[in-house]
Amino acid sequence: MYNRVIGLVLGGGAVLFVLLLAGVGASWVSDDPPAVNPYSSGPGSAEPRLVLTAVAFGEDGYVEVTNVGTAAGSLEDHWICQFPAYFKAGGQLAPGESVRFDSADSGFGSLNADSGEIGLYTSDSFGDPTSIIAYVEWGEPGHARSGVAAEAGVWADALAVDTQGASMIVATEEQPTTAGGWAAA
């Protein structure tokens, strides 16, 4: 936050200038936009929160999405991206419920344990940071959508999850945004 001058027009055309200093009246003015939850319907409301919670590698691989929110959520019009492949998801998830999308059925083929990425989007605007709501990359950083995920604040790490030769990675945090929020399993 920074200092700000506000002019208030009083009766008779007089102007009163008020100086807001950081820490003095700062609770009234903020230069930091609030984080936007694409599911939010207002303060204190029940809402879904759809996140990526597991990626299994190989021919029988899958991507798992979980609703960690407090209300049912829809995956209609949501997309899963493993660049350059895209898959339109669907279905409803109750709070705490998960769904798995098989890599073969989704068109991703065999998910490679050495390196890859998965993004969950609210639309098919894959380059738009307001569309991506969850992301993970493994093996090495800097995949095609990692910049979009970083700009959106859903992947804050310049690191990738170390798969350690495991058959899958799982989220160790409710809504992981860093490589440290995932573990090889």
C-alpha positions as a Markdown table, in Angstrom:
| # | Residue | x | y | z |
|---|---|---|---|---|
| 1 | Met | 0.0 | 0.0 | 0.0 |
| 2 | Tyr | 1.1 | 3.5 | -0.6 |
| 3 | Asn | 0.1 | 7.0 | 0.4 |
| 4 | Arg | -2.9 | 8.4 | -1.4 |
| 5 | Val | -4.7 | 11.8 | -1.5 |
| 6 | Ile | -8.4 | 11.8 | -1.8 |
| 7 | Gly | -10.4 | 15.0 | -2.6 |
| 8 | Leu | -13.9 | 15.2 | -1.2 |
| 9 | Val | -16.2 | 17.9 | -2.6 |
| 10 | Leu | -18.1 | 19.7 | 0.1 |
| 11 | Gly | -21.1 | 22.0 | -0.1 |
| 12 | Gly | -20.5 | 25.3 | -1.8 |
| 13 | Gly | -17.8 | 23.8 | -4.1 |
| 14 | Ala | -15.1 | 23.6 | -1.3 |
| 15 | Val | -12.8 | 20.6 | -1.6 |
| 16 | Leu | -11.4 | 18.8 | 1.5 |
| 17 | Phe | -8.2 | 16.8 | 0.8 |
| 18 | Val | -7.5 | 13.8 | 3.0 |
| 19 | Leu | -4.1 | 12.2 | 3.0 |
| 20 | Leu | -4.1 | 8.4 | 3.6 |
| 21 | Leu | -0.8 | 7.1 | 4.8 |
| 22 | Ala | 0.2 | 3.5 | 4.8 |
| 23 | Gly | -0.9 | 2.3 | 8.2 |
| 24 | Val | -3.2 | 5.4 | 8.8 |
| 25 | Gly | -6.4 | 4.7 | 7.0 |
| 26 | Ala | -4.7 | 2.0 | 5.0 |
| 27 | Ser | -7.5 | -0.4 | 5.8 |
| 28 | Trp | -9.7 | 1.7 | 3.6 |
| 29 | Val | -7.4 | 1.7 | 0.5 |
| 30 | Ser | -5.5 | -1.3 | -0.9 |
| 31 | Asp | -3.3 | -1.5 | -4.0 |
| 32 | Asp | -3.2 | -5.3 | -3.7 |
| 33 | Pro | -6.1 | -6.9 | -5.6 |
| 34 | Pro | -7.8 | -9.7 | -3.7 |
| 35 | Ala | -7.2 | -13.3 | -4.8 |
| 36 | Val | -10.0 | -14.3 | -7.1 |
| 37 | Asn | -11.6 | -17.7 | -6.6 |
| 38 | Pro | -13.5 | -18.6 | -9.8 |
| 39 | Tyr | -16.1 | -20.5 | -7.7 |
| 40 | Ser | -16.7 | -17.8 | -5.0 |
| 41 | Ser | -20.2 | -16.7 | -4.5 |
| 42 | Gly | -19.4 | -14.3 | -1.6 |
| 43 | Pro | -17.9 | -14.2 | 1.8 |
| 44 | Gly | -18.9 | -17.0 | 4.1 |
| 45 | Ser | -20.6 | -18.9 | 1.3 |
| 46 | Ala | -20.2 | -22.6 | 0.7 |
| 47 | Glu | -18.2 | -23.2 | -2.5 |
| 48 | Pro | -16.4 | -25.9 | -4.4 |
| 49 | Arg | -12.6 | -25.9 | -4.9 |
| 50 | Leu | -11.5 | -28.3 | -7.6 |
| 51 | Val | -7.8 | -29.2 | -7.5 |
| 52 | Leu | -5.4 | -31.7 | -9.0 |
| 53 | Thr | -4.5 | -34.3 | -6.4 |
| 54 | Ala | -2.7 | -37.2 | -8.2 |
| 55 | Val | -1.0 | -38.0 | -11.4 |
| 56 | Ala | -0.2 | -41.7 | -12.2 |
| 57 | Phe | 2.3 | -42.5 | -14.9 |
| 58 | Gly | 2.5 | -45.1 | -17.6 |
| 59 | Glu | 0.0 | -46.9 | -19.8 |
| 60 | Asp | -2.5 | -47.2 | -17.0 |
| 61 | Gly | -1.9 | -43.6 | -15.9 |
| 62 | Tyr | -4.5 | -41.1 | -14.8 |
| 63 | Val | -5.1 | -37.6 | -13.5 |
| 64 | Glu | -7.1 | -37.2 | -10.4 |
| 65 | Val | -9.2 | -34.1 | -9.5 |
| 66 | Thr | -10.7 | -33.6 | -6.0 |
| 67 | Asn | -13.2 | -31.2 | -4.7 |
| 68 | Val | -11.6 | -29.8 | -1.5 |
| 69 | Gly | -14.4 | -27.2 | -1.1 |
| 70 | Thr | -17.5 | -27.1 | 1.0 |
| 71 | Ala | -20.1 | -27.4 | -1.7 |
| 72 | Ala | -20.7 | -29.6 | -4.7 |
| 73 | Gly | -18.8 | -28.6 | -7.9 |
| 74 | Ser | -19.2 | -29.2 | -11.6 |
| 75 | Leu | -16.5 | -30.1 | -13.9 |
| 76 | Glu | -18.7 | -29.3 | -16.9 |
| 77 | Asp | -16.8 | -26.9 | -19.2 |
| 78 | His | -13.6 | -27.7 | -17.4 |
| 79 | Trp | -10.5 | -28.8 | -19.4 |
| 80 | Ile | -7.4 | -30.8 | -18.5 |
| 81 | Cys | -4.3 | -29.9 | -20.4 |
| 82 | Gln | -1.1 | -31.8 | -20.9 |
| 83 | Phe | 0.3 | -29.7 | -23.6 |
| 84 | Pro | -0.3 | -30.3 | -26.5 |
| 85 | Ala | -3.2 | -32.6 | -25.6 |
| 86 | Tyr | -6.4 | -31.3 | -24.2 |
| 87 | Phe | -9.4 | -33.1 | -22.7 |
| 88 | Lys | -12.8 | -31.8 | -21.8 |
| 89 | Ala | -13.7 | -33.0 | -18.3 |
| 90 | Gly | -17.2 | -33.5 | -17.0 |
| 91 | Gly | -19.2 | -34.6 | -14.0 |
| 92 | Gln | -20.2 | -33.4 | -10.6 |
| 93 | Leu | -18.1 | -33.7 | -7.4 |
| 94 | Ala | -19.5 | -33.6 | -3.9 |
| 95 | Pro | -17.2 | -32.1 | -1.2 |
| 96 | Gly | -14.3 | -34.5 | -0.6 |
| 97 | Glu | -15.1 | -36.5 | -3.7 |
| 98 | Ser | -12.4 | -37.3 | -6.4 |
| 99 | Val | -12.6 | -38.4 | -10.0 |
| 100 | Arg | -9.9 | -40.0 | -12.1 |
| 101 | Phe | -9.5 | -39.4 | -15.8 |
| 102 | Asp | -7.6 | -42.2 | -17.5 |
| 103 | Ser | -4.7 | -41.0 | -19.6 |
| 104 | Ala | -5.6 | -43.3 | -22.5 |
| 105 | Asp | -9.3 | -42.3 | -22.6 |
| 106 | Ser | -8.4 | -38.6 | -22.3 |
| 107 | Gly | -6.0 | -38.7 | -25.3 |
| 108 | Phe | -2.9 | -38.0 | -23.2 |
| 109 | Gly | -1.5 | -41.5 | -24.0 |
| 110 | Ser | 1.1 | -42.8 | -21.6 |
| 111 | Leu | 1.9 | -40.1 | -19.0 |
| 112 | Asn | 5.7 | -40.0 | -18.9 |
| 113 | Ala | 7.3 | -40.2 | -15.4 |
| 114 | Asp | 10.4 | -38.4 | -16.5 |
| 115 | Ser | 8.8 | -35.1 | -17.4 |
| 116 | Gly | 5.4 | -33.5 | -17.9 |
| 117 | Glu | 2.7 | -31.1 | -16.8 |
| 118 | Ile | -1.0 | -31.1 | -16.1 |
| 119 | Gly | -3.3 | -28.0 | -15.8 |
| 120 | Leu | -6.9 | -27.8 | -14.9 |
| 121 | Tyr | -8.9 | -25.0 | -16.6 |
| 122 | Thr | -12.3 | -23.5 | -16.3 |
| 123 | Ser | -12.5 | -22.9 | -20.1 |
| 124 | Asp | -10.6 | -23.8 | -23.2 |
| 125 | Ser | -8.6 | -20.5 | -23.0 |
| 126 | Phe | -5.3 | -22.3 | -22.2 |
| 127 | Gly | -3.1 | -19.2 | -22.5 |
| 128 | Asp | -5.3 | -17.2 | -20.2 |
| 129 | Pro | -4.2 | -17.0 | -16.6 |
| 130 | Thr | -7.7 | -16.4 | -15.4 |
| 131 | Ser | -8.8 | -19.8 | -16.8 |
| 132 | Ile | -6.2 | -22.0 | -15.1 |
| 133 | Ile | -7.2 | -23.1 | -11.5 |
| 134 | Ala | -4.7 | -25.9 | -10.7 |
| 135 | Tyr | -1.3 | -27.0 | -12.1 |
| 136 | Val | 1.6 | -29.4 | -11.5 |
| 137 | Glu | 4.8 | -30.1 | -13.4 |
| 138 | Trp | 7.3 | -32.9 | -12.8 |
| 139 | Gly | 10.7 | -33.9 | -13.9 |
| 140 | Glu | 11.9 | -30.5 | -15.1 |
| 141 | Pro | 10.5 | -27.0 | -14.8 |
| 142 | Gly | 9.6 | -24.7 | -17.7 |
| 143 | His | 6.9 | -26.6 | -19.5 |
| 144 | Ala | 4.5 | -25.0 | -22.0 |
| 145 | Arg | 1.9 | -23.9 | -19.5 |
| 146 | Ser | 4.1 | -23.2 | -16.4 |
| 147 | Gly | 4.3 | -19.5 | -17.2 |
| 148 | Val | 0.5 | -19.2 | -17.4 |
| 149 | Ala | 0.2 | -21.1 | -14.1 |
| 150 | Ala | 2.8 | -18.9 | -12.4 |
| 151 | Glu | 1.0 | -15.7 | -13.7 |
| 152 | Ala | -2.3 | -17.1 | -12.3 |
| 153 | Gly | -0.7 | -17.9 | -8.9 |
| 154 | Val | -1.5 | -21.6 | -9.0 |
| 155 | Trp | 2.2 | -22.6 | -9.5 |
| 156 | Ala | 4.6 | -20.4 | -7.6 |
| 157 | Asp | 7.7 | -22.5 | -8.0 |
| 158 | Ala | 10.5 | -22.5 | -10.5 |
| 159 | Leu | 10.9 | -26.1 | -9.5 |
| 160 | Ala | 9.3 | -29.3 | -10.7 |
| 161 | Val | 8.2 | -32.3 | -8.6 |
| 162 | Asp | 10.9 | -34.9 | -8.4 |
| 163 | Thr | 9.3 | -38.2 | -9.3 |
| 164 | Gln | 12.2 | -40.2 | -8.0 |
| 165 | Gly | 11.3 | -43.0 | -10.4 |
| 166 | Ala | 7.9 | -43.5 | -8.7 |
| 167 | Ser | 4.8 | -44.6 | -10.5 |
| 168 | Met | 2.8 | -41.6 | -9.4 |
| 169 | Ile | 2.9 | -38.2 | -7.6 |
| 170 | Val | 0.3 | -37.2 | -5.0 |
| 171 | Ala | -0.6 | -33.8 | -3.5 |
| 172 | Thr | 0.5 | -33.5 | 0.1 |
| 173 | Glu | -1.3 | -30.1 | 0.6 |
| 174 | Glu | -5.0 | -29.3 | 0.1 |
| 175 | Gln | -4.3 | -26.9 | -2.8 |
| 176 | Pro | -0.6 | -27.3 | -3.8 |
| 177 | Thr | 1.0 | -24.5 | -5.6 |
| 178 | Thr | 4.7 | -25.6 | -5.3 |
| 179 | Ala | 6.7 | -28.7 | -6.0 |
| 180 | Gly | 7.0 | -29.0 | -2.2 |
| 181 | Gly | 3.2 | -29.6 | -2.1 |
| 182 | Trp | 3.6 | -32.9 | -4.0 |
| 183 | Ala | 5.4 | -36.2 | -3.3 |
| 184 | Ala | 6.4 | -39.3 | -5.2 |
| 185 | Ala | 4.4 | -42.3 | -4.2 |
